[in-house]
Amino acid sequence: MTAAGGAASDLDAGNAGRRLDRIAITGVAAIGRHGVFEHEKRDGQSFLVDAVLFTDIRAAAATDDLSRTTHYGEVAEEITALITGDPFDLIETLTDRIAERLLERFALGAVEITVHKPKAPIQVPFGDVTITIYRERQ
C-alpha cells in the first residue's frame, strides 16, 4: 500500500507517482458461447462484465473534450464483441482477452476486469461465478 492508502499498482510512474483515476463500467451483458461443455457452446448463456479503467482524466476534465478521455461506450462495444465472438473453453481466457484488447485499443494505464458467469453449470445452488484480473500496460 502507498502512503495515500492505494495499492502501488494503481500508481502511474510516468505521472509523478500520482494515483490514476478510475472509470468503471459495470454489468455489460451479452450472450456468449464460452465453456467446456458442448451445450454451453451450442446454446450460449449470459455473461456480464465489469471493467475498471485506470487512466488520467485531467486533460479531458480541463478541456471538456471527449477525445481526451476513454470513451466508455466504445469500451462497452469492445467487451460485447469479445463476449459474443469466438468461444473459449475458460472464462479465464475471456477475461484475459478483454483486458488485452482494452489495453491495446485505449490509452489506459491499467484495467481490472471481472467476468460473471451466473448460469455456470454447477450442480449445487450458487449466486454467481466470477473471475477478476488486474493488468497493467507494459
VMD Tcl script that builds the backbone (N, CA, C; Angstrom):
set m [mol new atoms 414]
animate dup $m
set s [atomselect $m all]
$s set {name element resname resid chain x y z} {
  {N N MET 1 A 0.837 -1.176 0.000}
  {CA C MET 1 A 0.000 0.000 0.000}
  {C C MET 1 A 0.881 1.237 0.000}
  {N N THR 2 A 0.371 2.284 -0.610}
  {CA C THR 2 A 1.105 3.541 -0.612}
  {C C THR 2 A 0.698 4.360 0.597}
  {N N ALA 3 A 1.389 5.452 0.799}
  {CA C ALA 3 A 1.063 6.325 1.928}
  {C C ALA 3 A -0.359 6.863 1.824}
  {N N ALA 4 A -0.838 7.019 0.590}
  {CA C ALA 4 A -2.191 7.520 0.393}
  {C C ALA 4 A -3.241 6.433 0.581}
  {N N GLY 5 A -2.805 5.207 0.803}
  {CA C GLY 5 A -3.748 4.124 1.046}
  {C C GLY 5 A -4.104 3.328 -0.188}
  {N N GLY 6 A -3.584 3.694 -1.365}
  {CA C GLY 6 A -3.898 2.962 -2.580}
  {C C GLY 6 A -2.862 1.891 -2.832}
  {N N ALA 7 A -3.228 0.927 -3.608}
  {CA C ALA 7 A -2.276 -0.110 -3.984}
  {C C ALA 7 A -1.215 0.500 -4.886}
  {N N ALA 8 A 0.007 0.051 -4.746}
  {CA C ALA 8 A 1.088 0.586 -5.559}
  {C C ALA 8 A 0.789 0.427 -7.045}
  {N N SER 9 A 0.060 -0.624 -7.436}
  {CA C SER 9 A -0.242 -0.853 -8.838}
  {C C SER 9 A -1.235 0.162 -9.395}
  {N N ASP 10 A -1.899 0.948 -8.551}
  {CA C ASP 10 A -2.801 1.997 -9.004}
  {C C ASP 10 A -2.049 3.271 -9.361}
  {N N LEU 11 A -0.728 3.250 -9.238}
  {CA C LEU 11 A 0.072 4.437 -9.485}
  {C C LEU 11 A 0.561 4.472 -10.917}
  {N N ASP 12 A 0.710 5.664 -11.432}
  {CA C ASP 12 A 1.238 5.865 -12.766}
  {C C ASP 12 A 2.631 6.454 -12.630}
  {N N ALA 13 A 3.655 5.641 -12.872}
  {CA C ALA 13 A 5.030 6.090 -12.679}
  {C C ALA 13 A 5.356 7.275 -13.569}
  {N N GLY 14 A 4.765 7.366 -14.753}
  {CA C GLY 14 A 5.004 8.490 -15.643}
  {C C GLY 14 A 4.230 9.723 -15.252}
  {N N ASN 15 A 3.514 9.653 -14.180}
  {CA C ASN 15 A 2.666 10.766 -13.747}
  {C C ASN 15 A 3.071 11.197 -12.347}
  {N N ALA 16 A 4.361 11.202 -12.092}
  {CA C ALA 16 A 4.920 11.643 -10.805}
  {C C ALA 16 A 4.361 10.846 -9.635}
  {N N GLY 17 A 4.046 9.569 -9.831}
  {CA C GLY 17 A 3.591 8.719 -8.747}
  {C C GLY 17 A 2.166 8.978 -8.285}
  {N N ARG 18 A 1.402 9.781 -9.009}
  {CA C ARG 18 A 0.000 10.023 -8.634}
  {C C ARG 18 A -0.839 8.787 -8.923}
  {N N ARG 19 A -1.868 8.602 -8.109}
  {CA C ARG 19 A -2.836 7.542 -8.404}
  {C C ARG 19 A -3.595 7.886 -9.655}
  {N N LEU 20 A -3.872 6.875 -10.453}
  {CA C LEU 20 A -4.672 7.091 -11.655}
  {C C LEU 20 A -6.141 7.204 -11.287}
  {N N ASP 21 A -6.882 7.891 -12.135}
  {CA C ASP 21 A -8.323 7.994 -11.972}
  {C C ASP 21 A -8.951 6.684 -12.435}
  {N N ARG 22 A -10.195 6.479 -12.038}
  {CA C ARG 22 A -10.894 5.233 -12.374}
  {C C ARG 22 A -12.192 5.543 -13.077}
  {N N ILE 23 A -12.408 4.871 -14.177}
  {CA C ILE 23 A -13.703 4.871 -14.859}
  {C C ILE 23 A -14.213 3.444 -14.725}
  {N N ALA 24 A -15.417 3.265 -14.196}
  {CA C ALA 24 A -15.977 1.926 -14.009}
  {C C ALA 24 A -17.214 1.744 -14.876}
  {N N ILE 25 A -17.262 0.624 -15.548}
  {CA C ILE 25 A -18.429 0.214 -16.333}
  {C C ILE 25 A -18.848 -1.132 -15.764}
  {N N THR 26 A -20.072 -1.227 -15.283}
  {CA C THR 26 A -20.500 -2.478 -14.658}
  {C C THR 26 A -21.695 -3.075 -15.387}
  {N N GLY 27 A -21.716 -4.395 -15.415}
  {CA C GLY 27 A -22.872 -5.119 -15.934}
  {C C GLY 27 A -23.039 -5.106 -17.437}
  {N N VAL 28 A -21.942 -4.997 -18.200}
  {CA C VAL 28 A -22.057 -5.115 -19.655}
  {C C VAL 28 A -22.488 -6.557 -19.939}
  {N N ALA 29 A -23.644 -6.722 -20.554}
  {CA C ALA 29 A -24.246 -8.049 -20.701}
  {C C ALA 29 A -24.376 -8.446 -22.162}
  {N N ALA 30 A -24.084 -9.710 -22.434}
  {CA C ALA 30 A -24.262 -10.270 -23.772}
  {C C ALA 30 A -24.298 -11.790 -23.649}
  {N N ILE 31 A -24.790 -12.421 -24.696}
  {CA C ILE 31 A -24.819 -13.879 -24.761}
  {C C ILE 31 A -23.534 -14.351 -25.428}
  {N N GLY 32 A -22.844 -15.261 -24.743}
  {CA C GLY 32 A -21.624 -15.841 -25.280}
  {C C GLY 32 A -21.708 -17.350 -25.274}
  {N N ARG 33 A -20.764 -17.974 -25.925}
  {CA C ARG 33 A -20.751 -19.434 -26.056}
  {C C ARG 33 A -19.475 -20.008 -25.451}
  {N N HIS 34 A -19.128 -19.508 -24.280}
  {CA C HIS 34 A -17.897 -19.918 -23.614}
  {C C HIS 34 A -18.186 -21.015 -22.595}
  {N N GLY 35 A -17.330 -22.017 -22.562}
  {CA C GLY 35 A -17.483 -23.105 -21.604}
  {C C GLY 35 A -16.873 -24.373 -22.157}
  {N N VAL 36 A -16.653 -25.306 -21.278}
  {CA C VAL 36 A -16.021 -26.564 -21.699}
  {C C VAL 36 A -17.023 -27.600 -22.198}
  {N N PHE 37 A -18.303 -27.392 -21.919}
  {CA C PHE 37 A -19.313 -28.373 -22.313}
  {C C PHE 37 A -19.932 -28.011 -23.662}
  {N N GLU 38 A -20.261 -29.048 -24.419}
  {CA C GLU 38 A -20.879 -28.874 -25.741}
  {C C GLU 38 A -22.121 -27.993 -25.671}
  {N N HIS 39 A -22.994 -28.212 -24.696}
  {CA C HIS 39 A -24.239 -27.439 -24.613}
  {C C HIS 39 A -23.974 -25.960 -24.351}
  {N N GLU 40 A -22.875 -25.628 -23.675}
  {CA C GLU 40 A -22.547 -24.215 -23.445}
  {C C GLU 40 A -22.171 -23.530 -24.760}
  {N N LYS 41 A -21.424 -24.213 -25.582}
  {CA C LYS 41 A -21.030 -23.651 -26.874}
  {C C LYS 41 A -22.219 -23.627 -27.845}
  {N N ARG 42 A -23.068 -24.633 -27.770}
  {CA C ARG 42 A -24.213 -24.725 -28.669}
  {C C ARG 42 A -25.305 -23.723 -28.300}
  {N N ASP 43 A -25.684 -23.677 -27.018}
  {CA C ASP 43 A -26.834 -22.889 -26.592}
  {C C ASP 43 A -26.469 -21.461 -26.176}
  {N N GLY 44 A -25.251 -21.263 -25.719}
  {CA C GLY 44 A -24.864 -19.952 -25.222}
  {C C GLY 44 A -25.509 -19.658 -23.880}
  {N N GLN 45 A -25.026 -18.605 -23.253}
  {CA C GLN 45 A -25.574 -18.174 -21.973}
  {C C GLN 45 A -25.147 -16.738 -21.710}
  {N N SER 46 A -25.746 -16.141 -20.712}
  {CA C SER 46 A -25.475 -14.753 -20.379}
  {C C SER 46 A -24.147 -14.603 -19.642}
  {N N PHE 47 A -23.380 -13.615 -20.074}
  {CA C PHE 47 A -22.160 -13.204 -19.378}
  {C C PHE 47 A -22.276 -11.729 -19.066}
  {N N LEU 48 A -21.762 -11.336 -17.927}
  {CA C LEU 48 A -21.709 -9.926 -17.552}
  {C C LEU 48 A -20.265 -9.570 -17.267}
  {N N VAL 49 A -19.892 -8.347 -17.619}
  {CA C VAL 49 A -18.520 -7.900 -17.414}
  {C C VAL 49 A -18.531 -6.553 -16.711}
  {N N ASP 50 A -17.670 -6.447 -15.711}
  {CA C ASP 50 A -17.388 -5.179 -15.042}
  {C C ASP 50 A -15.968 -4.803 -15.424}
  {N N ALA 51 A -15.765 -3.551 -15.793}
  {CA C ALA 51 A -14.433 -3.086 -16.172}
  {C C ALA 51 A -14.105 -1.817 -15.403}
  {N N VAL 52 A -12.950 -1.827 -14.757}
  {CA C VAL 52 A -12.418 -0.622 -14.132}
  {C C VAL 52 A -11.219 -0.210 -14.969}
  {N N LEU 53 A -11.274 1.015 -15.462}
  {CA C LEU 53 A -10.258 1.546 -16.363}
  {C C LEU 53 A -9.445 2.571 -15.599}
  {N N PHE 54 A -8.157 2.334 -15.482}
  {CA C PHE 54 A -7.279 3.249 -14.762}
  {C C PHE 54 A -6.616 4.182 -15.774}
  {N N THR 55 A -6.864 5.473 -15.618}
  {CA C THR 55 A -6.397 6.456 -16.582}
  {C C THR 55 A -6.265 7.813 -15.903}
  {N N ASP 56 A -5.804 8.791 -16.623}
  {CA C ASP 56 A -5.693 10.153 -16.117}
  {C C ASP 56 A -6.715 11.004 -16.861}
  {N N ILE 57 A -7.729 11.487 -16.164}
  {CA C ILE 57 A -8.798 12.247 -16.823}
  {C C ILE 57 A -8.605 13.759 -16.745}
  {N N ARG 58 A -7.491 14.220 -16.198}
  {CA C ARG 58 A -7.318 15.673 -16.000}
  {C C ARG 58 A -7.408 16.471 -17.292}
  {N N ALA 59 A -6.785 16.024 -18.369}
  {CA C ALA 59 A -6.830 16.766 -19.631}
  {C C ALA 59 A -8.258 16.850 -20.157}
  {N N ALA 60 A -8.990 15.750 -20.078}
  {CA C ALA 60 A -10.381 15.750 -20.543}
  {C C ALA 60 A -11.241 16.668 -19.682}
  {N N ALA 61 A -11.047 16.617 -18.375}
  {CA C ALA 61 A -11.838 17.460 -17.481}
  {C C ALA 61 A -11.532 18.939 -17.698}
  {N N ALA 62 A -10.276 19.257 -17.933}
  {CA C ALA 62 A -9.883 20.657 -18.130}
  {C C ALA 62 A -10.434 21.232 -19.426}
  {N N THR 63 A -10.546 20.392 -20.459}
  {CA C THR 63 A -10.973 20.872 -21.780}
  {C C THR 63 A -12.418 20.512 -22.122}
  {N N ASP 64 A -13.032 19.635 -21.319}
  {CA C ASP 64 A -14.380 19.132 -21.597}
  {C C ASP 64 A -14.450 18.503 -22.982}
  {N N ASP 65 A -13.399 17.747 -23.332}
  {CA C ASP 65 A -13.230 17.191 -24.669}
  {C C ASP 65 A -13.226 15.667 -24.596}
  {N N LEU 66 A -14.223 15.044 -25.205}
  {CA C LEU 66 A -14.356 13.586 -25.191}
  {C C LEU 66 A -13.132 12.885 -25.777}
  {N N SER 67 A -12.507 13.495 -26.769}
  {CA C SER 67 A -11.371 12.846 -27.413}
  {C C SER 67 A -10.151 12.750 -26.491}
  {N N ARG 68 A -10.204 13.401 -25.327}
  {CA C ARG 68 A -9.067 13.371 -24.405}
  {C C ARG 68 A -9.298 12.434 -23.217}
  {N N THR 69 A -10.317 11.597 -23.343}
  {CA C THR 69 A -10.595 10.612 -22.298}
  {C C THR 69 A -10.905 9.269 -22.957}
  {N N THR 70 A -11.217 8.276 -22.161}
  {CA C THR 70 A -11.591 6.965 -22.673}
  {C C THR 70 A -13.100 6.946 -22.890}
  {N N HIS 71 A -13.505 6.683 -24.103}
  {CA C HIS 71 A -14.923 6.658 -24.470}
  {C C HIS 71 A -15.526 5.346 -23.968}
  {N N TYR 72 A -16.263 5.397 -22.873}
  {CA C TYR 72 A -16.742 4.159 -22.266}
  {C C TYR 72 A -17.781 3.449 -23.108}
  {N N GLY 73 A -18.441 4.144 -24.023}
  {CA C GLY 73 A -19.341 3.475 -24.960}
  {C C GLY 73 A -18.566 2.558 -25.892}
  {N N GLU 74 A -17.398 3.029 -26.360}
  {CA C GLU 74 A -16.554 2.196 -27.212}
  {C C GLU 74 A -15.962 1.028 -26.424}
  {N N VAL 75 A -15.645 1.259 -25.162}
  {CA C VAL 75 A -15.151 0.168 -24.309}
  {C C VAL 75 A -16.225 -0.917 -24.199}
  {N N ALA 76 A -17.456 -0.515 -23.946}
  {CA C ALA 76 A -18.559 -1.474 -23.819}
  {C C ALA 76 A -18.753 -2.262 -25.114}
  {N N GLU 77 A -18.597 -1.594 -26.261}
  {CA C GLU 77 A -18.724 -2.291 -27.543}
  {C C GLU 77 A -17.612 -3.325 -27.722}
  {N N GLU 78 A -16.392 -2.998 -27.323}
  {CA C GLU 78 A -15.279 -3.954 -27.415}
  {C C GLU 78 A -15.534 -5.174 -26.529}
  {N N ILE 79 A -16.008 -4.914 -25.319}
  {CA C ILE 79 A -16.311 -6.013 -24.395}
  {C C ILE 79 A -17.388 -6.918 -24.992}
  {N N THR 80 A -18.447 -6.319 -25.507}
  {CA C THR 80 A -19.546 -7.083 -26.102}
  {C C THR 80 A -19.062 -7.917 -27.289}
  {N N ALA 81 A -18.198 -7.336 -28.111}
  {CA C ALA 81 A -17.678 -8.069 -29.266}
  {C C ALA 81 A -16.897 -9.306 -28.829}
  {N N LEU 82 A -16.164 -9.201 -27.744}
  {CA C LEU 82 A -15.413 -10.364 -27.261}
  {C C LEU 82 A -16.321 -11.405 -26.613}
  {N N ILE 83 A -17.340 -10.961 -25.892}
  {CA C ILE 83 A -18.281 -11.921 -25.300}
  {C C ILE 83 A -18.990 -12.703 -26.403}
  {N N THR 84 A -19.435 -12.016 -27.440}
  {CA C THR 84 A -20.228 -12.654 -28.494}
  {C C THR 84 A -19.369 -13.265 -29.597}
  {N N GLY 85 A -18.071 -13.071 -29.538}
  {CA C GLY 85 A -17.168 -13.566 -30.573}
  {C C GLY 85 A -16.804 -15.027 -30.395}
  {N N ASP 86 A -15.634 -15.367 -30.894}
  {CA C ASP 86 A -15.170 -16.749 -30.848}
  {C C ASP 86 A -15.211 -17.295 -29.420}
  {N N PRO 87 A -15.701 -18.531 -29.260}
  {CA C PRO 87 A -15.814 -19.100 -27.914}
  {C C PRO 87 A -14.480 -19.567 -27.348}
  {N N PHE 88 A -14.376 -19.481 -26.043}
  {CA C PHE 88 A -13.244 -20.018 -25.293}
  {C C PHE 88 A -13.772 -21.077 -24.346}
  {N N ASP 89 A -12.950 -22.041 -24.003}
  {CA C ASP 89 A -13.348 -23.024 -23.001}
  {C C ASP 89 A -13.458 -22.375 -21.623}
  {N N LEU 90 A -12.525 -21.501 -21.312}
  {CA C LEU 90 A -12.438 -20.942 -19.958}
  {C C LEU 90 A -12.820 -19.470 -19.913}
  {N N ILE 91 A -13.546 -19.075 -18.863}
  {CA C ILE 91 A -13.815 -17.649 -18.703}
  {C C ILE 91 A -12.547 -16.912 -18.280}
  {N N GLU 92 A -11.561 -17.640 -17.781}
  {CA C GLU 92 A -10.263 -17.018 -17.508}
  {C C GLU 92 A -9.662 -16.464 -18.803}
  {N N THR 93 A -9.811 -17.217 -19.888}
  {CA C THR 93 A -9.294 -16.780 -21.183}
  {C C THR 93 A -10.067 -15.566 -21.681}
  {N N LEU 94 A -11.389 -15.611 -21.585}
  {CA C LEU 94 A -12.203 -14.467 -21.988}
  {C C LEU 94 A -11.801 -13.224 -21.200}
  {N N THR 95 A -11.640 -13.364 -19.909}
  {CA C THR 95 A -11.272 -12.232 -19.054}
  {C C THR 95 A -9.941 -11.640 -19.488}
  {N N ASP 96 A -8.962 -12.498 -19.729}
  {CA C ASP 96 A -7.643 -12.048 -20.156}
  {C C ASP 96 A -7.698 -11.353 -21.513}
  {N N ARG 97 A -8.478 -11.885 -22.456}
  {CA C ARG 97 A -8.581 -11.281 -23.797}
  {C C ARG 97 A -9.237 -9.911 -23.730}
  {N N ILE 98 A -10.217 -9.761 -22.863}
  {CA C ILE 98 A -10.843 -8.442 -22.693}
  {C C ILE 98 A -9.810 -7.439 -22.190}
  {N N ALA 99 A -9.054 -7.817 -21.175}
  {CA C ALA 99 A -8.030 -6.920 -20.633}
  {C C ALA 99 A -7.019 -6.544 -21.711}
  {N N GLU 100 A -6.532 -7.543 -22.444}
  {CA C GLU 100 A -5.556 -7.284 -23.513}
  {C C GLU 100 A -6.104 -6.305 -24.542}
  {N N ARG 101 A -7.331 -6.533 -24.995}
  {CA C ARG 101 A -7.928 -5.686 -26.034}
  {C C ARG 101 A -8.086 -4.248 -25.556}
  {N N LEU 102 A -8.544 -4.066 -24.322}
  {CA C LEU 102 A -8.749 -2.706 -23.822}
  {C C LEU 102 A -7.429 -1.967 -23.675}
  {N N LEU 103 A -6.395 -2.664 -23.216}
  {CA C LEU 103 A -5.089 -2.025 -23.088}
  {C C LEU 103 A -4.477 -1.704 -24.457}
  {N N GLU 104 A -4.763 -2.527 -25.460}
  {CA C GLU 104 A -4.268 -2.266 -26.818}
  {C C GLU 104 A -4.983 -1.085 -27.456}
  {N N ARG 105 A -6.270 -1.011 -27.261}
  {CA C ARG 105 A -7.099 -0.058 -28.013}
  {C C ARG 105 A -7.201 1.315 -27.366}
  {N N PHE 106 A -7.121 1.388 -26.045}
  {CA C PHE 106 A -7.365 2.650 -25.350}
  {C C PHE 106 A -6.140 3.086 -24.558}
  {N N ALA 107 A -6.035 4.381 -24.321}
  {CA C ALA 107 A -4.913 4.945 -23.563}
  {C C ALA 107 A -5.180 4.762 -22.064}
  {N N LEU 108 A -4.922 3.563 -21.592}
  {CA C LEU 108 A -5.166 3.213 -20.193}
  {C C LEU 108 A -3.863 2.791 -19.543}
  {N N GLY 109 A -3.716 3.098 -18.268}
  {CA C GLY 109 A -2.550 2.639 -17.533}
  {C C GLY 109 A -2.716 1.215 -17.054}
  {N N ALA 110 A -3.964 0.843 -16.747}
  {CA C ALA 110 A -4.262 -0.497 -16.246}
  {C C ALA 110 A -5.759 -0.735 -16.348}
  {N N VAL 111 A -6.148 -1.995 -16.216}
  {CA C VAL 111 A -7.553 -2.370 -16.190}
  {C C VAL 111 A -7.766 -3.439 -15.128}
  {N N GLU 112 A -8.959 -3.457 -14.579}
  {CA C GLU 112 A -9.396 -4.565 -13.738}
  {C C GLU 112 A -10.690 -5.066 -14.362}
  {N N ILE 113 A -10.693 -6.320 -14.741}
  {CA C ILE 113 A -11.825 -6.913 -15.451}
  {C C ILE 113 A -12.406 -8.044 -14.611}
  {N N THR 114 A -13.729 -8.021 -14.449}
  {CA C THR 114 A -14.439 -9.123 -13.802}
  {C C THR 114 A -15.462 -9.679 -14.789}
  {N N VAL 115 A -15.379 -10.967 -15.051}
  {CA C VAL 115 A -16.372 -11.648 -15.882}
  {C C VAL 115 A -17.248 -12.481 -14.959}
  {N N HIS 116 A -18.552 -12.305 -15.107}
  {CA C HIS 116 A -19.559 -13.054 -14.343}
  {C C HIS 116 A -20.170 -14.116 -15.249}
  {N N LYS 117 A -20.305 -15.312 -14.718}
  {CA C LYS 117 A -20.989 -16.403 -15.423}
  {C C LYS 117 A -22.065 -16.937 -14.475}
  {N N PRO 118 A -23.186 -16.204 -14.384}
  {CA C PRO 118 A -24.197 -16.530 -13.368}
  {C C PRO 118 A -24.947 -17.839 -13.606}
  {N N LYS 119 A -24.891 -18.370 -14.813}
  {CA C LYS 119 A -25.582 -19.634 -15.121}
  {C C LYS 119 A -24.590 -20.764 -15.375}
  {N N ALA 120 A -23.435 -20.697 -14.741}
  {CA C ALA 120 A -22.429 -21.753 -14.904}
  {C C ALA 120 A -23.041 -23.110 -14.549}
  {N N PRO 121 A -22.635 -24.153 -15.257}
  {CA C PRO 121 A -23.208 -25.483 -15.000}
  {C C PRO 121 A -22.645 -26.118 -13.728}
  {N N ILE 122 A -23.140 -25.635 -12.604}
  {CA C ILE 122 A -22.746 -26.154 -11.294}
  {C C ILE 122 A -23.970 -26.841 -10.702}
  {N N GLN 123 A -23.780 -27.992 -10.120}
  {CA C GLN 123 A -24.905 -28.821 -9.679}
  {C C GLN 123 A -25.405 -28.526 -8.270}
  {N N VAL 124 A -24.941 -27.448 -7.653}
  {CA C VAL 124 A -25.440 -27.041 -6.338}
  {C C VAL 124 A -25.868 -25.585 -6.434}
  {N N PRO 125 A -26.759 -25.136 -5.536}
  {CA C PRO 125 A -27.180 -23.739 -5.586}
  {C C PRO 125 A -25.997 -22.790 -5.397}
  {N N PHE 126 A -25.973 -21.709 -6.206}
  {CA C PHE 126 A -24.928 -20.700 -6.092}
  {C C PHE 126 A -25.456 -19.394 -6.672}
  {N N GLY 127 A -24.796 -18.310 -6.339}
  {CA C GLY 127 A -25.229 -16.999 -6.814}
  {C C GLY 127 A -24.555 -16.555 -8.093}
  {N N ASP 128 A -23.261 -16.791 -8.214}
  {CA C ASP 128 A -22.518 -16.302 -9.365}
  {C C ASP 128 A -21.141 -16.946 -9.364}
  {N N VAL 129 A -20.517 -16.972 -10.518}
  {CA C VAL 129 A -19.116 -17.340 -10.649}
  {C C VAL 129 A -18.434 -16.152 -11.309}
  {N N THR 130 A -17.323 -15.687 -10.729}
  {CA C THR 130 A -16.610 -14.559 -11.320}
  {C C THR 130 A -15.116 -14.844 -11.381}
  {N N ILE 131 A -14.499 -14.244 -12.362}
  {CA C ILE 131 A -13.042 -14.205 -12.483}
  {C C ILE 131 A -12.685 -12.731 -12.544}
  {N N THR 132 A -11.737 -12.302 -11.724}
  {CA C THR 132 A -11.277 -10.914 -11.743}
  {C C THR 132 A -9.769 -10.897 -11.949}
  {N N ILE 133 A -9.337 -10.060 -12.901}
  {CA C ILE 133 A -7.903 -9.902 -13.139}
  {C C ILE 133 A -7.564 -8.413 -13.185}
  {N N TYR 134 A -6.326 -8.123 -12.903}
  {CA C TYR 134 A -5.776 -6.777 -12.991}
  {C C TYR 134 A -4.571 -6.853 -13.924}
  {N N ARG 135 A -4.562 -5.988 -14.953}
  {CA C ARG 135 A -3.444 -5.966 -15.885}
  {C C ARG 135 A -2.998 -4.520 -16.096}
  {N N GLU 136 A -1.690 -4.332 -16.147}
  {CA C GLU 136 A -1.122 -3.007 -16.401}
  {C C GLU 136 A -0.555 -2.947 -17.805}
  {N N ARG 137 A -0.512 -1.758 -18.332}
  {CA C ARG 137 A 0.133 -1.537 -19.633}
  {C C ARG 137 A 1.608 -1.876 -19.485}
  {N N GLN 138 A 2.149 -2.603 -20.454}
  {CA C GLN 138 A 3.574 -2.968 -20.410}
  {C C GLN 138 A 4.428 -1.899 -21.054}
}
mol reanalyze $m
mol bondsrecalc $m
mol representation Tube
mol addrep $m
